[in-house]
Amino acid sequence: MKLISFEKQFGRGIDPWYKKLGRWVKKKFKNPYLRHLALGFIEWLKQKWIGVKIENTMQDVDAQIKEIKEVWDEEERRQFAPEFTIVEEGVFGDEEWSIEISNPIVERGTDSTSTGMVDSSDAQRLQEDEGDQRTS
């Protein structure tokens, strides 16, 4: 009785180098000890190759993280940078000492607000208008 063995690959795609090499070893090496040794060596190479691939990918990821962090830090510096500057000249207490603060809000000033009171007739009319809105 003759034993027939075969391998079948399902699906499309390209076989990785270690699968191709494993099939070649099984086809070419008739001595089971030599075949076992060659397949073990291929498995060892595969593990080393995967480790190097992971290491290279992690180095790429680390470089991308560093680049993104630098961009974020720069954006944060621009976003939270003070909008005003303080310039001090001289020594505090001297006659020539001065301080200058430039801030867009201070320079343009604020809008004036009126603090007038509402007349009693206007207040009564506003209460009636609000009451009409609630009932409708």
PyMOL commands that set and color helices and strands:
alter all, ss='L'
color gray80, all
select helices_A, chain A and resi 17-28+32-79+104-108+120-135
alter helices_A, ss='H'
color red, helices_A
select strands_A, chain A and resi 85-89+98-102
alter strands_A, ss='S'
color yellow, strands_A
deselect
rebuild
show_as cartoon
